[in-house]
Amino acid sequence: MTMALLEVQDLTKEFVVERSLLGAQRATLRAVHNVSFKMAPGETLGIVGESGCGKTTLGRLILRLLDPTGGSIRFDGQDITHLSLRQMRGLRQDIQVVFQDPYSSLNPRLTVRAIIGEPLSNFGFSTAEITRRVGEVMEVVGLQPDTMDRNPHAFSGGQRQRIGIARALALRPKLIVCDEAVSALDVSIQAQILNLLADIQQEFGLTLLFISHNLGVIRHVSHRIAVMYLGEIVELATERDLFENPLHPYTRALISAVPEADIHERTERVPLDGEIPSPVNPPPGCPFHTRCPIARPRCGSDLPDYREWSPRRMVRCHFPGEALPTFAETATERALP
């Protein structure tokens, strides 16, 4: 059995926040709570959920840009949960990131040569080797090496994101965290970048952790998908299993909201009322019960276990797979006297 490249166990991150302008009250914001998963080498795991569900915080914990409150992170067999910045330095070659905004993530004062070459310079590569490798990765991402002495303003948004991907590839990492890597781009450009990432992964055997609020995007690139809600993973399954047989009500609501080009394949929308609760004051029991169309009294008092439904498939729900009402059914019920 192949050893996991990344193993996250019961990972938790809490922040202390002020609840008044005078700072008289303090509260704990639970951004990530007891998250567990494994990633095999060469796999793409998609992390999806609404804004504020903890996706980006989870990515930053794995990158060790944040210190976890609890749980553990193992990378390539090594426990990196509490490594210092100095101890993490060597691992930076193996773990890289592609940020969301290709405009703000690139220093406008630097040339592309300097931007892509910066991580190489930090690890002591010679000037000649930096130039050679910068040219190589630019070709890999579909950019002309003879443009490396231009500044970012000379490139379009899609080209800038290719520069960001090239920078992440320069050190030949094992894992790349893509944090909303296409959300700032036009739809047509998104498809190009997603196809580029898939090609790069196949060519270099990369492992990708792909974070997005867009389930359609996640579906396009992921082997497995983890659905997050209020800091917790509520369902984890292969892309095929998740879309063919979603178990958690939240997953089913998200899937029903994904636009389909073929009107004959469109599914009935599942009602999802209300706003996501505050992570400062999460509801008792199942965190989704305040919005769940099939919630019962048990859901408001007992937290469901995160359990294995089938091999490599996890779910956190008291009633997984139970039929849900659609918008049409809900509207009919409301119209009845």
Short mmCIF file of the C-alpha atoms (twelve columns), coordinates in Angstrom:
data_MODEL
# 
_entry.id   MODEL 
# 
loop_
_atom_site.group_PDB 
_atom_site.id 
_atom_site.type_symbol 
_atom_site.label_atom_id 
_atom_site.label_alt_id 
_atom_site.label_comp_id 
_atom_site.label_asym_id 
_atom_site.label_seq_id 
_atom_site.Cartn_x 
_atom_site.Cartn_y 
_atom_site.Cartn_z 
_atom_site.pdbx_PDB_model_num 
ATOM 1   C CA . MET A 1   0.000   0.000  0.000   1 
ATOM 2   C CA . THR A 2   1.370   3.431  -0.987  1 
ATOM 3   C CA . MET A 3   2.288   5.625  1.968   1 
ATOM 4   C CA . ALA A 4   0.308   8.853  2.198   1 
ATOM 5   C CA . LEU A 5   2.210   11.958 1.154   1 
ATOM 6   C CA . LEU A 6   0.031   14.133 3.397   1 
ATOM 7   C CA . GLU A 7   -1.852  12.942 6.475   1 
ATOM 8   C CA . VAL A 8   -3.996  15.309 8.523   1 
ATOM 9   C CA . GLN A 9   -5.496  14.042 11.783  1 
ATOM 10  C CA . ASP A 10  -8.048  15.900 13.949  1 
ATOM 11  C CA . LEU A 11  -6.632  19.242 12.799  1 
ATOM 12  C CA . THR A 12  -8.104  22.214 14.668  1 
ATOM 13  C CA . LYS A 13  -7.520  25.957 14.516  1 
ATOM 14  C CA . GLU A 14  -9.113  28.470 16.881  1 
ATOM 15  C CA . PHE A 15  -8.689  32.231 17.026  1 
ATOM 16  C CA . VAL A 16  -9.381  34.541 19.964  1 
ATOM 17  C CA . VAL A 17  -11.436 37.509 18.745  1 
ATOM 18  C CA . GLU A 18  -12.720 40.700 20.347  1 
ATOM 19  C CA . ARG A 19  -16.519 40.936 20.417  1 
ATOM 20  C CA . SER A 20  -16.760 44.648 21.179  1 
ATOM 21  C CA . LEU A 21  -14.954 47.811 20.130  1 
ATOM 22  C CA . LEU A 22  -13.692 48.290 23.685  1 
ATOM 23  C CA . GLY A 23  -12.346 44.777 23.878  1 
ATOM 24  C CA . ALA A 24  -14.449 43.996 26.931  1 
ATOM 25  C CA . GLN A 25  -15.435 40.566 25.628  1 
ATOM 26  C CA . ARG A 26  -13.352 37.869 24.059  1 
ATOM 27  C CA . ALA A 27  -14.619 34.846 22.176  1 
ATOM 28  C CA . THR A 28  -13.158 31.821 20.433  1 
ATOM 29  C CA . LEU A 29  -13.639 31.516 16.687  1 
ATOM 30  C CA . ARG A 30  -13.479 27.877 15.609  1 
ATOM 31  C CA . ALA A 31  -12.161 28.116 12.045  1 
ATOM 32  C CA . VAL A 32  -11.178 24.446 11.561  1 
ATOM 33  C CA . HIS A 33  -12.415 21.637 13.775  1 
ATOM 34  C CA . ASN A 34  -11.218 18.010 13.895  1 
ATOM 35  C CA . VAL A 35  -10.406 17.727 10.178  1 
ATOM 36  C CA . SER A 36  -8.879  14.426 9.066   1 
ATOM 37  C CA . PHE A 37  -7.844  13.106 5.633   1 
ATOM 38  C CA . LYS A 38  -4.981  11.500 3.740   1 
ATOM 39  C CA . MET A 39  -3.558  12.252 0.292   1 
ATOM 40  C CA . ALA A 40  -1.683  9.788  -1.874  1 
ATOM 41  C CA . PRO A 41  1.202   10.915 -4.101  1 
ATOM 42  C CA . GLY A 42  -0.100  12.227 -7.429  1 
ATOM 43  C CA . GLU A 43  -3.633  12.760 -6.145  1 
ATOM 44  C CA . THR A 44  -5.789  15.881 -6.357  1 
ATOM 45  C CA . LEU A 45  -8.031  16.472 -3.359  1 
ATOM 46  C CA . GLY A 46  -10.603 19.210 -3.766  1 
ATOM 47  C CA . ILE A 47  -11.777 21.193 -0.729  1 
ATOM 48  C CA . VAL A 48  -15.140 22.875 -1.314  1 
ATOM 49  C CA . GLY A 49  -17.652 24.848 0.735   1 
ATOM 50  C CA . GLU A 50  -19.232 28.257 1.182   1 
ATOM 51  C CA . SER A 51  -17.203 31.337 2.082   1 
ATOM 52  C CA . GLY A 52  -16.200 31.244 5.732   1 
ATOM 53  C CA . CYS A 53  -16.235 27.452 6.055   1 
ATOM 54  C CA . GLY A 54  -12.498 27.255 6.867   1 
ATOM 55  C CA . LYS A 55  -11.059 26.161 3.496   1 
ATOM 56  C CA . THR A 56  -8.326  28.793 3.276   1 
ATOM 57  C CA . THR A 57  -7.432  28.413 6.962   1 
ATOM 58  C CA . LEU A 58  -7.019  24.679 6.383   1 
ATOM 59  C CA . GLY A 59  -4.699  25.366 3.444   1 
ATOM 60  C CA . ARG A 60  -2.592  27.758 5.506   1 
ATOM 61  C CA . LEU A 61  -2.317  25.237 8.315   1 
ATOM 62  C CA . ILE A 62  -0.997  22.621 5.887   1 
ATOM 63  C CA . LEU A 63  1.463   25.167 4.483   1 
ATOM 64  C CA . ARG A 64  2.413   25.906 8.109   1 
ATOM 65  C CA . LEU A 65  1.681   29.585 7.618   1 
ATOM 66  C CA . LEU A 66  -0.525  29.182 10.705  1 
ATOM 67  C CA . ASP A 67  0.101   27.150 13.844  1 
ATOM 68  C CA . PRO A 68  -2.622  24.602 14.617  1 
ATOM 69  C CA . THR A 69  -4.471  24.626 17.929  1 
ATOM 70  C CA . GLY A 70  -4.768  20.856 17.932  1 
ATOM 71  C CA . GLY A 71  -4.298  17.756 15.821  1 
ATOM 72  C CA . SER A 72  -1.382  16.749 13.625  1 
ATOM 73  C CA . ILE A 73  0.051   17.141 10.118  1 
ATOM 74  C CA . ARG A 74  2.406   14.576 8.624   1 
ATOM 75  C CA . PHE A 75  4.130   15.234 5.313   1 
ATOM 76  C CA . ASP A 76  6.094   12.532 3.534   1 
ATOM 77  C CA . GLY A 77  6.302   10.535 6.762   1 
ATOM 78  C CA . GLN A 78  7.486   13.463 8.906   1 
ATOM 79  C CA . ASP A 79  5.440   15.149 11.628  1 
ATOM 80  C CA . ILE A 80  5.526   18.857 10.731  1 
ATOM 81  C CA . THR A 81  2.808   20.002 13.145  1 
ATOM 82  C CA . HIS A 82  5.038   22.011 15.439  1 
ATOM 83  C CA . LEU A 83  8.170   22.628 13.364  1 
ATOM 84  C CA . SER A 84  9.675   26.088 13.692  1 
ATOM 85  C CA . LEU A 85  10.109  28.436 10.729  1 
ATOM 86  C CA . ARG A 86  13.762  27.432 10.514  1 
ATOM 87  C CA . GLN A 87  12.915  23.716 10.613  1 
ATOM 88  C CA . MET A 88  10.266  24.221 7.919   1 
ATOM 89  C CA . ARG A 89  12.707  25.940 5.575   1 
ATOM 90  C CA . GLY A 90  13.980  22.724 4.022   1 
ATOM 91  C CA . LEU A 91  10.439  21.503 3.404   1 
ATOM 92  C CA . ARG A 92  9.505   24.672 1.506   1 
ATOM 93  C CA . GLN A 93  11.069  23.088 -1.560  1 
ATOM 94  C CA . ASP A 94  8.517   20.276 -1.359  1 
ATOM 95  C CA . ILE A 95  5.387   22.303 -0.448  1 
ATOM 96  C CA . GLN A 96  4.419   25.296 -2.579  1 
ATOM 97  C CA . VAL A 97  1.307   27.431 -3.090  1 
ATOM 98  C CA . VAL A 98  -0.594  29.155 -5.898  1 
ATOM 99  C CA . PHE A 99  -2.559  32.122 -4.563  1 
ATOM 100 C CA . GLN A 100 -5.991  33.375 -5.567  1 
ATOM 101 C CA . ASP A 101 -5.286  36.813 -7.017  1 
ATOM 102 C CA . PRO A 102 -2.713  36.884 -9.851  1 
ATOM 103 C CA . TYR A 103 -2.594  40.686 -9.597  1 
ATOM 104 C CA . SER A 104 -1.745  41.147 -5.911  1 
ATOM 105 C CA . SER A 105 0.376   37.987 -5.515  1 
ATOM 106 C CA . LEU A 106 3.071   39.176 -7.961  1 
ATOM 107 C CA . ASN A 107 5.395   42.030 -7.015  1 
ATOM 108 C CA . PRO A 108 4.859   44.685 -9.732  1 
ATOM 109 C CA . ARG A 109 8.398   46.042 -9.272  1 
ATOM 110 C CA . LEU A 110 10.076  42.725 -10.131 1 
ATOM 111 C CA . THR A 111 10.596  41.105 -13.499 1 
ATOM 112 C CA . VAL A 112 9.188   37.656 -14.225 1 
ATOM 113 C CA . ARG A 113 12.760  36.326 -14.045 1 
ATOM 114 C CA . ALA A 114 13.055  37.649 -10.482 1 
ATOM 115 C CA . ILE A 115 9.571   36.514 -9.430  1 
ATOM 116 C CA . ILE A 116 9.969   32.928 -10.590 1 
ATOM 117 C CA . GLY A 117 13.631  32.830 -9.632  1 
ATOM 118 C CA . GLU A 118 13.139  34.158 -6.085  1 
ATOM 119 C CA . PRO A 119 12.573  30.750 -4.436  1 
ATOM 120 C CA . LEU A 120 15.539  29.356 -6.372  1 
ATOM 121 C CA . SER A 121 17.716  32.216 -5.173  1 
ATOM 122 C CA . ASN A 122 16.582  31.600 -1.593  1 
ATOM 123 C CA . PHE A 123 17.919  28.058 -1.836  1 
ATOM 124 C CA . GLY A 124 21.292  29.042 -3.241  1 
ATOM 125 C CA . PHE A 125 20.937  28.283 -6.954  1 
ATOM 126 C CA . SER A 126 23.462  29.988 -9.216  1 
ATOM 127 C CA . THR A 127 22.430  32.807 -11.556 1 
ATOM 128 C CA . ALA A 128 22.940  30.611 -14.614 1 
ATOM 129 C CA . GLU A 129 20.890  27.775 -13.128 1 
ATOM 130 C CA . ILE A 130 18.115  30.187 -12.129 1 
ATOM 131 C CA . THR A 131 17.908  31.567 -15.672 1 
ATOM 132 C CA . ARG A 132 17.854  28.063 -17.135 1 
ATOM 133 C CA . ARG A 133 15.165  26.789 -14.809 1 
ATOM 134 C CA . VAL A 134 13.033  29.931 -15.130 1 
ATOM 135 C CA . GLY A 135 13.039  29.438 -18.895 1 
ATOM 136 C CA . GLU A 136 12.094  25.782 -18.488 1 
ATOM 137 C CA . VAL A 137 9.104   26.369 -16.212 1 
ATOM 138 C CA . MET A 138 7.885   29.257 -18.347 1 
ATOM 139 C CA . GLU A 139 7.714   26.898 -21.310 1 
ATOM 140 C CA . VAL A 140 5.929   24.303 -19.166 1 
ATOM 141 C CA . VAL A 141 3.160   26.795 -18.260 1 
ATOM 142 C CA . GLY A 142 2.833   28.127 -21.824 1 
ATOM 143 C CA . LEU A 143 4.820   31.378 -21.588 1 
ATOM 144 C CA . GLN A 144 7.625   32.526 -23.864 1 
ATOM 145 C CA . PRO A 145 10.998  32.486 -22.056 1 
ATOM 146 C CA . ASP A 146 12.084  35.612 -23.967 1 
ATOM 147 C CA . THR A 147 9.507   37.598 -21.948 1 
ATOM 148 C CA . MET A 148 11.125  36.840 -18.577 1 
ATOM 149 C CA . ASP A 149 12.574  40.366 -18.263 1 
ATOM 150 C CA . ARG A 150 9.147   42.007 -18.458 1 
ATOM 151 C CA . ASN A 151 7.169   43.145 -15.429 1 
ATOM 152 C CA . PRO A 152 3.762   41.646 -14.458 1 
ATOM 153 C CA . HIS A 153 1.792   44.605 -15.870 1 
ATOM 154 C CA . ALA A 154 2.764   43.452 -19.382 1 
ATOM 155 C CA . PHE A 155 0.749   40.243 -18.942 1 
ATOM 156 C CA . SER A 156 -2.969  39.419 -18.818 1 
ATOM 157 C CA . GLY A 157 -4.654  37.942 -15.747 1 
ATOM 158 C CA . GLY A 158 -4.433  34.405 -17.096 1 
ATOM 159 C CA . GLN A 159 -0.764  34.869 -17.984 1 
ATOM 160 C CA . ARG A 160 -0.064  36.247 -14.517 1 
ATOM 161 C CA . GLN A 161 -1.573  33.157 -12.957 1 
ATOM 162 C CA . ARG A 162 0.672   31.068 -15.210 1 
ATOM 163 C CA . ILE A 163 3.593   33.032 -13.754 1 
ATOM 164 C CA . GLY A 164 2.348   32.149 -10.262 1 
ATOM 165 C CA . ILE A 165 2.150   28.484 -11.212 1 
ATOM 166 C CA . ALA A 166 5.657   28.651 -12.701 1 
ATOM 167 C CA . ARG A 167 6.956   30.135 -9.457  1 
ATOM 168 C CA . ALA A 168 5.380   27.260 -7.513  1 
ATOM 169 C CA . LEU A 169 6.924   24.720 -9.933  1 
ATOM 170 C CA . ALA A 170 10.420  26.200 -9.913  1 
ATOM 171 C CA . LEU A 171 11.619  24.178 -6.904  1 
ATOM 172 C CA . ARG A 172 10.011  20.981 -8.259  1 
ATOM 173 C CA . PRO A 173 7.775   20.418 -5.209  1 
ATOM 174 C CA . LYS A 174 5.817   17.312 -4.262  1 
ATOM 175 C CA . LEU A 175 2.691   19.159 -3.092  1 
ATOM 176 C CA . ILE A 176 1.084   22.370 -4.343  1 
ATOM 177 C CA . VAL A 177 -1.773  24.037 -2.475  1 
ATOM 178 C CA . CYS A 178 -4.011  25.920 -4.942  1 
ATOM 179 C CA . ASP A 179 -6.052  28.425 -2.938  1 
ATOM 180 C CA . GLU A 180 -8.950  29.608 -5.150  1 
ATOM 181 C CA . ALA A 181 -6.412  29.622 -7.982  1 
ATOM 182 C CA . VAL A 182 -8.924  30.395 -10.759 1 
ATOM 183 C CA . SER A 183 -11.699 32.306 -8.981  1 
ATOM 184 C CA . ALA A 184 -10.362 35.718 -10.076 1 
ATOM 185 C CA . LEU A 185 -10.263 34.735 -13.766 1 
ATOM 186 C CA . ASP A 186 -12.824 34.773 -16.565 1 
ATOM 187 C CA . VAL A 187 -14.590 31.466 -17.162 1 
ATOM 188 C CA . SER A 188 -12.786 30.750 -20.461 1 
ATOM 189 C CA . ILE A 189 -9.414  31.454 -18.838 1 
ATOM 190 C CA . GLN A 190 -10.363 29.294 -15.847 1 
ATOM 191 C CA . ALA A 191 -10.719 26.286 -18.148 1 
ATOM 192 C CA . GLN A 192 -7.277  26.910 -19.640 1 
ATOM 193 C CA . ILE A 193 -5.621  27.119 -16.215 1 
ATOM 194 C CA . LEU A 194 -7.436  24.013 -14.944 1 
ATOM 195 C CA . ASN A 195 -6.317  22.042 -18.009 1 
ATOM 196 C CA . LEU A 196 -2.788  23.340 -17.521 1 
ATOM 197 C CA . LEU A 197 -2.744  22.158 -13.892 1 
ATOM 198 C CA . ALA A 198 -4.021  18.725 -14.950 1 
ATOM 199 C CA . ASP A 199 -1.297  18.446 -17.609 1 
ATOM 200 C CA . ILE A 200 1.409   19.562 -15.188 1 
ATOM 201 C CA . GLN A 201 0.242   17.108 -12.553 1 
ATOM 202 C CA . GLN A 202 0.404   14.229 -15.024 1 
ATOM 203 C CA . GLU A 203 3.817   15.270 -16.326 1 
ATOM 204 C CA . PHE A 204 5.489   15.825 -12.953 1 
ATOM 205 C CA . GLY A 205 3.491   13.506 -10.680 1 
ATOM 206 C CA . LEU A 206 2.429   16.403 -8.469  1 
ATOM 207 C CA . THR A 207 -0.002  16.161 -5.578  1 
ATOM 208 C CA . LEU A 208 -2.544  18.999 -5.557  1 
ATOM 209 C CA . LEU A 209 -4.738  20.306 -2.752  1 
ATOM 210 C CA . PHE A 210 -7.278  22.390 -4.668  1 
ATOM 211 C CA . ILE A 211 -9.401  24.814 -2.626  1 
ATOM 212 C CA . SER A 212 -12.468 26.439 -4.177  1 
ATOM 213 C CA . HIS A 213 -16.022 27.561 -3.390  1 
ATOM 214 C CA . ASN A 214 -17.037 26.438 -6.916  1 
ATOM 215 C CA . LEU A 215 -18.082 22.790 -6.967  1 
ATOM 216 C CA . GLY A 216 -18.090 22.760 -10.776 1 
ATOM 217 C CA . VAL A 217 -14.413 23.765 -10.797 1 
ATOM 218 C CA . ILE A 218 -13.580 21.262 -8.070  1 
ATOM 219 C CA . ARG A 219 -15.244 18.480 -10.050 1 
ATOM 220 C CA . HIS A 220 -13.139 19.241 -13.118 1 
ATOM 221 C CA . VAL A 221 -9.784  18.736 -11.384 1 
ATOM 222 C CA . SER A 222 -10.266 16.444 -8.374  1 
ATOM 223 C CA . HIS A 223 -9.886  12.732 -7.826  1 
ATOM 224 C CA . ARG A 224 -11.560 13.044 -4.422  1 
ATOM 225 C CA . ILE A 225 -13.589 15.869 -2.900  1 
ATOM 226 C CA . ALA A 226 -13.935 16.969 0.727   1 
ATOM 227 C CA . VAL A 227 -17.006 19.088 1.495   1 
ATOM 228 C CA . MET A 228 -16.506 21.526 4.385   1 
ATOM 229 C CA . TYR A 229 -19.145 23.220 6.488   1 
ATOM 230 C CA . LEU A 230 -18.442 25.482 9.464   1 
ATOM 231 C CA . GLY A 231 -14.867 24.241 9.854   1 
ATOM 232 C CA . GLU A 232 -15.645 20.519 9.542   1 
ATOM 233 C CA . ILE A 233 -15.494 18.006 6.709   1 
ATOM 234 C CA . VAL A 234 -19.040 16.666 6.366   1 
ATOM 235 C CA . GLU A 235 -18.397 14.361 3.411   1 
ATOM 236 C CA . LEU A 236 -15.323 12.944 1.669   1 
ATOM 237 C CA . ALA A 237 -15.623 10.790 -1.444  1 
ATOM 238 C CA . THR A 238 -14.300 10.215 -4.936  1 
ATOM 239 C CA . GLU A 239 -15.536 12.703 -7.517  1 
ATOM 240 C CA . ARG A 240 -17.699 10.035 -9.140  1 
ATOM 241 C CA . ASP A 241 -19.272 8.784  -5.903  1 
ATOM 242 C CA . LEU A 242 -19.935 12.295 -4.636  1 
ATOM 243 C CA . PHE A 243 -21.825 13.382 -7.737  1 
ATOM 244 C CA . GLU A 244 -23.613 10.092 -8.428  1 
ATOM 245 C CA . ASN A 245 -24.683 9.441  -4.841  1 
ATOM 246 C CA . PRO A 246 -24.172 12.377 -2.450  1 
ATOM 247 C CA . LEU A 247 -24.920 11.367 1.129   1 
ATOM 248 C CA . HIS A 248 -24.892 14.579 3.171   1 
ATOM 249 C CA . PRO A 249 -27.792 17.049 2.743   1 
ATOM 250 C CA . TYR A 250 -25.335 19.924 2.398   1 
ATOM 251 C CA . THR A 251 -23.459 18.140 -0.383  1 
ATOM 252 C CA . ARG A 252 -26.719 17.461 -2.198  1 
ATOM 253 C CA . ALA A 253 -27.757 21.117 -1.920  1 
ATOM 254 C CA . LEU A 254 -24.401 22.244 -3.346  1 
ATOM 255 C CA . ILE A 255 -24.586 19.786 -6.243  1 
ATOM 256 C CA . SER A 256 -28.142 20.807 -7.074  1 
ATOM 257 C CA . ALA A 257 -26.945 24.411 -7.427  1 
ATOM 258 C CA . VAL A 258 -24.237 23.591 -10.010 1 
ATOM 259 C CA . PRO A 259 -25.357 24.852 -13.461 1 
ATOM 260 C CA . GLU A 260 -25.750 22.156 -16.125 1 
ATOM 261 C CA . ALA A 261 -25.358 22.921 -19.833 1 
ATOM 262 C CA . ASP A 262 -27.796 20.153 -20.770 1 
ATOM 263 C CA . ILE A 263 -31.285 21.026 -19.504 1 
ATOM 264 C CA . HIS A 264 -32.203 17.332 -19.554 1 
ATOM 265 C CA . GLU A 265 -29.483 16.596 -16.981 1 
ATOM 266 C CA . ARG A 266 -30.447 19.347 -14.567 1 
ATOM 267 C CA . THR A 267 -31.487 18.184 -11.127 1 
ATOM 268 C CA . GLU A 268 -34.147 19.724 -8.919  1 
ATOM 269 C CA . ARG A 269 -32.781 22.381 -6.602  1 
ATOM 270 C CA . VAL A 270 -32.616 21.408 -2.937  1 
ATOM 271 C CA . PRO A 271 -33.690 24.207 -0.568  1 
ATOM 272 C CA . LEU A 272 -30.922 25.630 1.602   1 
ATOM 273 C CA . ASP A 273 -32.452 28.318 3.801   1 
ATOM 274 C CA . GLY A 274 -30.674 30.833 6.002   1 
ATOM 275 C CA . GLU A 275 -27.069 31.897 6.403   1 
ATOM 276 C CA . ILE A 276 -24.127 29.847 7.593   1 
ATOM 277 C CA . PRO A 277 -23.933 30.226 11.414  1 
ATOM 278 C CA . SER A 278 -21.140 32.163 13.054  1 
ATOM 279 C CA . PRO A 279 -18.036 30.079 13.863  1 
ATOM 280 C CA . VAL A 280 -17.814 32.161 17.054  1 
ATOM 281 C CA . ASN A 281 -21.096 30.679 18.255  1 
ATOM 282 C CA . PRO A 282 -21.700 27.425 16.338  1 
ATOM 283 C CA . PRO A 283 -24.996 25.610 16.937  1 
ATOM 284 C CA . PRO A 284 -25.042 22.535 19.195  1 
ATOM 285 C CA . GLY A 285 -25.276 19.079 17.705  1 
ATOM 286 C CA . CYS A 286 -24.836 18.866 13.957  1 
ATOM 287 C CA . PRO A 287 -23.528 22.250 12.743  1 
ATOM 288 C CA . PHE A 288 -25.748 22.004 9.648   1 
ATOM 289 C CA . HIS A 289 -29.047 21.303 11.424  1 
ATOM 290 C CA . THR A 290 -30.148 24.972 11.422  1 
ATOM 291 C CA . ARG A 291 -30.329 24.871 7.601   1 
ATOM 292 C CA . CYS A 292 -30.975 21.188 6.943   1 
ATOM 293 C CA . PRO A 293 -34.291 20.297 5.228   1 
ATOM 294 C CA . ILE A 294 -34.467 16.907 7.010   1 
ATOM 295 C CA . ALA A 295 -33.240 17.959 10.479  1 
ATOM 296 C CA . ARG A 296 -34.804 16.186 13.474  1 
ATOM 297 C CA . PRO A 297 -34.548 16.818 17.238  1 
ATOM 298 C CA . ARG A 298 -31.528 14.514 17.500  1 
ATOM 299 C CA . CYS A 299 -29.632 16.696 15.030  1 
ATOM 300 C CA . GLY A 300 -29.877 19.698 17.347  1 
ATOM 301 C CA . SER A 301 -28.386 17.891 20.337  1 
ATOM 302 C CA . ASP A 302 -25.999 15.164 19.142  1 
ATOM 303 C CA . LEU A 303 -22.934 15.729 16.972  1 
ATOM 304 C CA . PRO A 304 -22.843 12.980 14.320  1 
ATOM 305 C CA . ASP A 305 -19.711 10.864 14.126  1 
ATOM 306 C CA . TYR A 306 -17.352 11.268 11.183  1 
ATOM 307 C CA . ARG A 307 -17.615 7.682  9.983   1 
ATOM 308 C CA . GLU A 308 -16.626 5.480  7.095   1 
ATOM 309 C CA . TRP A 309 -19.647 4.769  4.897   1 
ATOM 310 C CA . SER A 310 -17.696 2.640  2.434   1 
ATOM 311 C CA . PRO A 311 -13.992 2.247  1.545   1 
ATOM 312 C CA . ARG A 312 -12.385 5.708  1.162   1 
ATOM 313 C CA . ARG A 313 -15.754 7.360  1.769   1 
ATOM 314 C CA . MET A 314 -16.528 9.368  4.919   1 
ATOM 315 C CA . VAL A 315 -19.640 11.219 6.054   1 
ATOM 316 C CA . ARG A 316 -20.769 13.164 9.129   1 
ATOM 317 C CA . CYS A 317 -24.567 12.881 9.265   1 
ATOM 318 C CA . HIS A 318 -27.202 11.075 11.355  1 
ATOM 319 C CA . PHE A 319 -29.320 10.335 8.261   1 
ATOM 320 C CA . PRO A 320 -26.956 10.025 5.262   1 
ATOM 321 C CA . GLY A 321 -28.582 9.458  1.887   1 
ATOM 322 C CA . GLU A 322 -32.123 10.198 3.035   1 
ATOM 323 C CA . ALA A 323 -34.384 11.735 0.389   1 
ATOM 324 C CA . LEU A 324 -34.569 15.529 0.478   1 
ATOM 325 C CA . PRO A 325 -37.421 17.851 -0.506  1 
ATOM 326 C CA . THR A 326 -36.887 19.960 -3.630  1 
ATOM 327 C CA . PHE A 327 -37.790 23.610 -4.121  1 
ATOM 328 C CA . ALA A 328 -40.863 22.539 -6.110  1 
ATOM 329 C CA . GLU A 329 -42.039 20.256 -3.308  1 
ATOM 330 C CA . THR A 330 -41.404 22.924 -0.693  1 
ATOM 331 C CA . ALA A 331 -43.356 25.492 -2.686  1 
ATOM 332 C CA . THR A 332 -46.283 23.058 -3.044  1 
ATOM 333 C CA . GLU A 333 -46.368 22.407 0.701   1 
ATOM 334 C CA . ARG A 334 -46.421 26.133 1.438   1 
ATOM 335 C CA . ALA A 335 -49.282 26.634 -1.009  1 
ATOM 336 C CA . LEU A 336 -51.485 24.028 0.688   1 
ATOM 337 C CA . PRO A 337 -54.197 25.405 3.022   1 
# 
